[in-house]
Amino acid sequence: MVRRVLKSRRVRDFALITVGLALTAWALDAFLIPNKIAAGGVSGLATIILYWAKANFGVTLPVGTQMLVMNAALVAVAIRQRGLRYAAKTIYGIVMLSVFVDVFAPFTPNFAPKDLLLAALYGGAISGIGMGLVFKAGGNSGGTDIIAQLLARRLPYGVGQIMLVVDAAVTMLAAFVLGPTYALYGVVAIFVATTAIDFVLEGLPVERAVYVISDEIDSIAVAVTEELGRGATFLDATGAWTREPRGMLLVVLARNELDQLKQIVAAIDIGALVIISNVHETIGEGFREFPA
């Protein structure tokens, strides 16, 4: 019974979401919030309000509590757009991230009190890794992505573009309230965080996709399958200038096999055109298996 529960996809998702949220909250408390770095989104807005309220009214408004209040109105939107299952993960993400931020805050020291660049780099990287884990498990922490999803239905722009505009608005507000220096470091943190999220979701480009265009494509395909032991796919291609059909081959292989492929092609057709691109993830026969 215990083993069946541990193997449950739903249990694994919520475990991964919890770890990601805790990591994100710790990054906020250890690097971003104590250094006045507003890295976009609801957490960035809450950071701005924290220091604005302190400076003008001497009141401390916990960032986690602010985030919970801001996100409360967005839960209904999540339910309407994505259904109850998505909403469950969203509500969980909103509540737990807010709780983690306020619980960790009293016990987490400022790890970069005299270096805003280090704070932005490490805060952005760690929070990005955390949010990447949340997204990978199909979770959500509320905030600007829900706002973007709502506005995308009414505006002729994509979710990513709208999120960029929202983050830019938070950055401009940070420049006005906290000063331009802190706002600029906030931009650095946002860039690093989004890069880290992409890294977690897509992984390192460990494979290469190679397109070979040649008049000797049949011979090249045979050599690839026999000498490299890799599968290959024939594609239809037509020369734009000559309007004549050309042979094209698609091969996906590991980085350390790339030089051998080049040697095979060069030995058969020195005039072949070889196009090489990065592949972030390959699933299927000869590579990774589909997740359970």
The 8 nearest C-alpha neighbors of each residue, nearest first, counted from 0:
[[1, 3, 2, 4, 5, 6, 7, 10],
 [2, 0, 4, 3, 5, 6, 7, 10],
 [1, 3, 5, 4, 0, 6, 7, 10],
 [2, 4, 0, 6, 1, 5, 7, 8],
 [5, 3, 7, 1, 6, 2, 0, 10],
 [6, 4, 2, 7, 3, 1, 10, 11],
 [5, 7, 3, 4, 2, 8, 11, 10],
 [8, 6, 4, 10, 9, 5, 3, 11],
 [9, 7, 11, 10, 12, 6, 291, 5],
 [8, 10, 12, 7, 11, 13, 14, 6],
 [11, 9, 13, 7, 12, 8, 14, 5],
 [10, 12, 14, 8, 9, 13, 15, 7],
 [13, 11, 136, 9, 15, 10, 14, 8],
 [12, 14, 16, 10, 15, 11, 17, 9],
 [15, 13, 11, 17, 16, 12, 10, 18],
 [16, 14, 12, 18, 17, 13, 11, 19],
 [15, 17, 133, 13, 19, 14, 18, 20],
 [18, 16, 14, 20, 15, 19, 13, 21],
 [17, 19, 21, 15, 16, 20, 22, 14],
 [20, 18, 129, 16, 132, 22, 133, 17],
 [19, 21, 23, 17, 96, 22, 18, 129],
 [22, 20, 24, 18, 23, 19, 99, 25],
 [21, 23, 129, 19, 25, 20, 24, 18],
 [22, 24, 126, 129, 20, 26, 25, 21],
 [25, 23, 100, 27, 21, 26, 22, 99],
 [24, 26, 28, 22, 27, 23, 29, 21],
 [27, 25, 122, 29, 23, 126, 24, 28],
 [26, 28, 31, 24, 25, 32, 29, 30],
 [29, 27, 25, 26, 104, 32, 30, 24],
 [28, 30, 109, 26, 110, 27, 25, 107],
 [31, 29, 118, 122, 26, 27, 28, 109],
 [30, 32, 27, 36, 34, 122, 33, 118],
 [31, 33, 35, 34, 27, 28, 36, 46],
 [34, 32, 35, 31, 109, 30, 28, 29],
 [33, 35, 31, 32, 36, 30, 112, 115],
 [36, 34, 32, 33, 37, 31, 181, 46],
 [37, 35, 31, 185, 34, 181, 32, 38],
 [38, 36, 43, 185, 39, 46, 35, 173],
 [39, 37, 185, 43, 189, 188, 36, 186],
 [40, 38, 166, 43, 169, 37, 170, 189],
 [41, 39, 43, 143, 42, 166, 142, 44],
 [40, 42, 44, 142, 43, 45, 66, 143],
 [43, 41, 45, 44, 40, 46, 66, 39],
 [44, 42, 37, 39, 38, 46, 40, 41],
 [43, 45, 41, 47, 46, 42, 169, 48],
 [44, 46, 42, 48, 62, 43, 47, 65],
 [47, 45, 49, 43, 44, 48, 37, 32],
 [48, 46, 44, 49, 45, 50, 51, 173],
 [47, 49, 51, 45, 46, 50, 52, 44],
 [50, 48, 46, 47, 52, 60, 51, 45],
 [49, 51, 53, 52, 47, 48, 54, 46],
 [50, 52, 48, 54, 53, 49, 47, 55],
 [53, 51, 55, 56, 49, 50, 54, 58],
 [52, 54, 57, 58, 50, 51, 56, 59],
 [55, 53, 51, 52, 57, 56, 50, 58],
 [54, 56, 52, 53, 57, 51, 58, 50],
 [57, 55, 58, 52, 53, 54, 51, 59],
 [56, 58, 53, 54, 55, 52, 59, 51],
 [59, 57, 53, 56, 52, 60, 55, 54],
 [60, 58, 53, 61, 49, 52, 57, 50],
 [59, 61, 49, 62, 58, 65, 52, 64],
 [62, 60, 64, 63, 59, 65, 101, 49],
 [61, 63, 65, 45, 64, 66, 46, 60],
 [64, 62, 97, 66, 101, 100, 65, 61],
 [65, 63, 67, 66, 61, 62, 97, 68],
 [66, 64, 62, 68, 63, 67, 45, 69],
 [65, 67, 63, 69, 64, 68, 70, 97],
 [68, 66, 64, 70, 65, 69, 97, 71],
 [67, 69, 65, 71, 66, 70, 64, 72],
 [70, 68, 66, 67, 71, 65, 72, 41],
 [69, 71, 73, 67, 68, 72, 142, 66],
 [70, 72, 68, 73, 69, 74, 67, 75],
 [71, 73, 70, 74, 75, 69, 68, 76],
 [74, 72, 76, 70, 71, 75, 77, 145],
 [75, 73, 77, 76, 72, 71, 78, 90],
 [74, 76, 78, 77, 73, 79, 72, 71],
 [75, 77, 79, 73, 74, 78, 80, 145],
 [78, 76, 74, 80, 75, 79, 86, 81],
 [79, 77, 82, 86, 75, 76, 83, 80],
 [78, 80, 76, 77, 82, 81, 75, 83],
 [81, 79, 77, 78, 76, 82, 149, 148],
 [82, 80, 85, 78, 77, 79, 86, 83],
 [83, 81, 78, 85, 84, 79, 80, 86],
 [82, 84, 86, 85, 78, 87, 81, 79],
 [85, 83, 87, 86, 82, 88, 81, 78],
 [84, 86, 88, 87, 83, 81, 82, 89],
 [85, 87, 89, 83, 78, 84, 88, 77],
 [88, 86, 84, 90, 89, 85, 83, 91],
 [87, 89, 91, 138, 85, 86, 90, 92],
 [88, 90, 86, 139, 92, 91, 87, 140],
 [91, 89, 93, 87, 92, 88, 86, 94],
 [90, 92, 88, 89, 94, 93, 95, 87],
 [91, 93, 140, 89, 95, 90, 94, 139],
 [94, 92, 140, 90, 91, 96, 141, 95],
 [93, 95, 97, 91, 92, 96, 90, 98],
 [96, 94, 98, 92, 97, 93, 99, 91],
 [95, 97, 99, 20, 98, 93, 94, 92],
 [96, 98, 63, 100, 94, 95, 99, 67],
 [99, 97, 95, 101, 96, 100, 102, 63],
 [98, 100, 102, 96, 97, 101, 24, 103],
 [101, 99, 24, 63, 97, 103, 98, 102],
 [100, 102, 63, 104, 98, 99, 103, 97],
 [103, 101, 99, 100, 104, 98, 105, 106],
 [102, 104, 100, 106, 101, 99, 105, 107],
 [103, 105, 101, 107, 28, 106, 102, 100],
 [106, 104, 103, 107, 102, 101, 108, 28],
 [107, 105, 104, 103, 108, 102, 28, 29],
 [106, 108, 104, 29, 103, 105, 28, 109],
 [109, 107, 110, 29, 106, 28, 105, 104],
 [108, 110, 29, 111, 112, 30, 33, 107],
 [109, 111, 29, 108, 30, 112, 118, 107],
 [112, 110, 118, 114, 113, 109, 30, 117],
 [113, 111, 109, 114, 110, 34, 115, 33],
 [114, 112, 111, 115, 34, 118, 117, 110],
 [115, 113, 111, 116, 117, 112, 118, 119],
 [114, 116, 118, 117, 119, 113, 34, 184],
 [117, 115, 119, 118, 114, 120, 184, 187],
 [118, 116, 120, 119, 115, 114, 121, 111],
 [117, 119, 30, 115, 116, 111, 121, 122],
 [120, 118, 188, 116, 122, 117, 123, 121],
 [121, 119, 117, 123, 122, 118, 188, 124],
 [122, 120, 124, 123, 118, 119, 117, 125],
 [123, 121, 26, 30, 119, 125, 118, 124],
 [122, 124, 192, 188, 191, 120, 126, 121],
 [123, 125, 121, 127, 192, 122, 191, 126],
 [126, 124, 128, 127, 122, 123, 26, 121],
 [125, 127, 23, 129, 123, 26, 128, 124],
 [128, 126, 192, 195, 196, 124, 130, 129],
 [129, 127, 131, 125, 195, 126, 130, 196],
 [128, 130, 19, 23, 126, 22, 132, 127],
 [131, 129, 133, 127, 132, 128, 19, 134],
 [130, 132, 196, 128, 134, 199, 129, 133],
 [133, 131, 135, 19, 129, 130, 134, 15],
 [132, 134, 16, 130, 138, 19, 131, 136],
 [135, 133, 137, 131, 138, 136, 132, 130],
 [134, 136, 132, 137, 133, 131, 200, 138],
 [137, 135, 12, 134, 133, 138, 16, 15],
 [138, 136, 134, 135, 133, 139, 12, 88],
 [139, 137, 133, 134, 88, 136, 89, 16],
 [138, 140, 89, 92, 141, 134, 133, 88],
 [139, 141, 92, 93, 89, 142, 96, 138],
 [142, 140, 93, 139, 145, 70, 89, 144],
 [143, 141, 41, 144, 145, 70, 40, 140],
 [142, 144, 146, 145, 40, 147, 162, 41],
 [143, 145, 147, 146, 142, 148, 162, 141],
 [146, 144, 148, 147, 143, 142, 141, 149],
 [147, 145, 143, 149, 144, 148, 150, 142],
 [146, 148, 144, 150, 158, 145, 149, 161],
 [149, 147, 145, 151, 146, 150, 158, 144],
 [148, 150, 146, 147, 151, 152, 145, 153],
 [149, 151, 147, 153, 152, 148, 154, 146],
 [150, 152, 154, 148, 153, 149, 158, 147],
 [153, 151, 150, 149, 154, 148, 155, 156],
 [152, 154, 150, 151, 155, 149, 156, 148],
 [153, 155, 151, 156, 150, 152, 157, 161],
 [156, 154, 151, 153, 157, 152, 150, 161],
 [157, 155, 154, 151, 160, 161, 158, 159],
 [156, 158, 160, 159, 151, 161, 155, 147],
 [157, 159, 147, 161, 160, 148, 151, 162],
 [160, 158, 162, 157, 161, 163, 147, 144],
 [161, 159, 163, 157, 162, 158, 156, 164],
 [160, 162, 164, 158, 163, 147, 159, 165],
 [163, 161, 165, 159, 164, 160, 147, 143],
 [162, 164, 160, 166, 161, 165, 167, 159],
 [163, 165, 167, 161, 162, 166, 168, 160],
 [166, 164, 162, 168, 167, 163, 161, 169],
 [165, 167, 39, 169, 163, 168, 164, 40],
 [168, 166, 170, 164, 165, 169, 163, 171],
 [167, 169, 165, 171, 166, 170, 164, 172],
 [170, 168, 172, 166, 167, 171, 39, 173],
 [169, 171, 167, 173, 168, 172, 182, 166],
 [172, 170, 174, 168, 173, 169, 167, 175],
 [171, 173, 169, 175, 170, 174, 176, 168],
 [174, 172, 170, 176, 177, 171, 175, 182],
 [173, 175, 179, 178, 182, 171, 172, 177],
 [174, 176, 172, 173, 178, 177, 171, 179],
 [177, 175, 173, 174, 178, 172, 51, 47],
 [178, 176, 173, 174, 175, 181, 179, 47],
 [177, 179, 174, 180, 175, 181, 176, 182],
 [180, 178, 174, 182, 181, 183, 177, 175],
 [181, 179, 183, 182, 178, 184, 174, 177],
 [182, 180, 184, 183, 179, 36, 178, 185],
 [181, 183, 185, 174, 179, 180, 173, 184],
 [184, 182, 186, 185, 180, 181, 179, 187],
 [183, 185, 187, 181, 186, 182, 119, 188],
 [184, 186, 38, 182, 188, 36, 37, 183],
 [185, 187, 189, 183, 184, 188, 190, 182],
 [188, 186, 184, 190, 185, 189, 191, 119],
 [187, 189, 123, 119, 185, 191, 186, 190],
 [190, 188, 186, 192, 38, 187, 191, 193],
 [191, 189, 187, 193, 192, 188, 194, 186],
 [190, 192, 194, 123, 188, 189, 124, 193],
 [191, 193, 127, 123, 195, 189, 124, 194],
 [194, 192, 196, 190, 195, 191, 127, 189],
 [195, 193, 191, 197, 192, 196, 198, 190],
 [194, 196, 127, 198, 192, 128, 197, 193],
 [197, 195, 131, 127, 193, 199, 198, 194],
 [198, 196, 200, 194, 195, 199, 201, 193],
 [197, 199, 202, 195, 201, 196, 200, 194],
 [200, 198, 196, 131, 202, 197, 201, 128],
 [199, 201, 197, 198, 202, 135, 131, 196],
 [202, 200, 198, 279, 197, 199, 280, 203],
 [203, 201, 198, 199, 279, 200, 204, 280],
 [202, 204, 205, 279, 198, 201, 280, 278],
 [203, 205, 279, 278, 277, 206, 202, 280],
 [206, 204, 203, 254, 253, 279, 278, 207],
 [207, 205, 253, 278, 254, 252, 204, 277],
 [208, 206, 277, 278, 252, 251, 276, 253],
 [207, 209, 251, 276, 275, 250, 278, 277],
 [210, 208, 275, 250, 274, 249, 251, 207],
 [211, 209, 249, 274, 248, 273, 250, 275],
 [210, 212, 273, 248, 247, 272, 213, 209],
 [213, 211, 247, 272, 246, 271, 273, 248],
 [212, 214, 271, 216, 215, 246, 211, 247],
 [213, 215, 216, 246, 245, 212, 271, 268],
 [216, 214, 213, 217, 218, 219, 268, 267],
 [215, 217, 219, 213, 218, 246, 214, 220],
 [218, 216, 220, 219, 215, 221, 246, 214],
 [219, 217, 221, 220, 216, 215, 222, 267],
 [218, 220, 216, 222, 217, 221, 223, 264],
 [221, 219, 223, 217, 218, 222, 216, 224],
 [220, 222, 218, 224, 219, 223, 225, 217],
 [223, 221, 219, 225, 220, 226, 224, 218],
 [224, 222, 220, 227, 221, 226, 225, 219],
 [223, 225, 228, 229, 221, 222, 227, 230],
 [224, 226, 222, 228, 223, 227, 221, 229],
 [227, 225, 222, 223, 228, 224, 229, 221],
 [228, 226, 223, 229, 224, 225, 222, 256],
 [227, 229, 224, 225, 226, 223, 230, 222],
 [230, 228, 224, 227, 223, 231, 252, 250],
 [229, 231, 224, 250, 228, 232, 223, 251],
 [230, 232, 250, 249, 229, 248, 220, 233],
 [231, 233, 249, 248, 234, 250, 230, 220],
 [234, 232, 248, 247, 249, 231, 235, 246],
 [233, 235, 247, 248, 236, 232, 249, 246],
 [234, 236, 247, 246, 233, 237, 245, 244],
 [235, 237, 245, 244, 247, 234, 246, 238],
 [238, 236, 244, 245, 243, 242, 239, 235],
 [237, 239, 242, 241, 243, 240, 244, 245],
 [238, 240, 242, 241, 237, 243, 236, 244],
 [239, 241, 238, 242, 243, 237, 244, 245],
 [240, 242, 243, 238, 239, 237, 244, 245],
 [243, 241, 238, 239, 240, 237, 244, 245],
 [242, 244, 241, 238, 237, 245, 239, 240],
 [245, 243, 237, 236, 238, 242, 246, 235],
 [246, 244, 236, 237, 247, 243, 238, 214],
 [245, 247, 213, 216, 212, 214, 236, 235],
 [248, 246, 212, 234, 211, 233, 236, 245],
 [247, 249, 233, 211, 210, 232, 234, 250],
 [250, 248, 210, 232, 231, 209, 233, 211],
 [249, 251, 231, 209, 208, 252, 248, 210],
 [252, 250, 208, 207, 209, 249, 206, 253],
 [251, 253, 207, 206, 250, 256, 254, 208],
 [254, 252, 206, 256, 255, 207, 205, 257],
 [253, 255, 256, 257, 206, 207, 205, 252],
 [254, 256, 253, 257, 258, 259, 252, 206],
 [257, 255, 254, 259, 253, 258, 260, 252],
 [256, 258, 260, 259, 254, 255, 261, 253],
 [259, 257, 261, 260, 256, 262, 255, 254],
 [258, 260, 262, 261, 256, 257, 263, 227],
 [259, 261, 263, 257, 262, 258, 264, 256],
 [260, 262, 258, 264, 259, 263, 265, 257],
 [261, 263, 259, 265, 260, 264, 266, 258],
 [264, 262, 260, 266, 261, 265, 259, 267],
 [263, 265, 261, 267, 266, 262, 268, 219],
 [264, 266, 269, 262, 268, 267, 263, 261],
 [267, 265, 263, 264, 268, 262, 269, 261],
 [266, 268, 264, 265, 263, 269, 219, 215],
 [269, 267, 270, 265, 271, 264, 266, 215],
 [268, 270, 265, 271, 267, 266, 264, 272],
 [269, 271, 268, 272, 213, 265, 214, 264],
 [272, 270, 213, 268, 269, 212, 273, 211],
 [271, 273, 212, 211, 213, 270, 274, 210],
 [274, 272, 211, 210, 271, 212, 275, 209],
 [273, 275, 210, 209, 211, 272, 276, 208],
 [276, 274, 209, 208, 273, 210, 207, 277],
 [275, 277, 208, 207, 209, 278, 274, 210],
 [278, 276, 207, 204, 208, 206, 279, 275],
 [277, 279, 204, 206, 207, 280, 208, 276],
 [280, 278, 204, 201, 203, 202, 277, 205],
 [279, 281, 278, 201, 282, 202, 204, 206],
 [282, 280, 286, 287, 283, 279, 278, 206],
 [283, 281, 287, 288, 286, 289, 280, 284],
 [282, 284, 286, 288, 287, 285, 281, 289],
 [283, 285, 286, 282, 288, 287, 230, 281],
 [284, 286, 283, 287, 229, 282, 230, 288],
 [287, 285, 283, 284, 282, 281, 288, 280],
 [288, 286, 282, 283, 281, 289, 285, 284],
 [287, 289, 283, 282, 290, 286, 284, 285],
 [288, 290, 282, 291, 287, 283, 286, 281],
 [291, 289, 288, 287, 282, 8, 283, 136],
 [290, 289, 8, 288, 6, 7, 11, 9]]
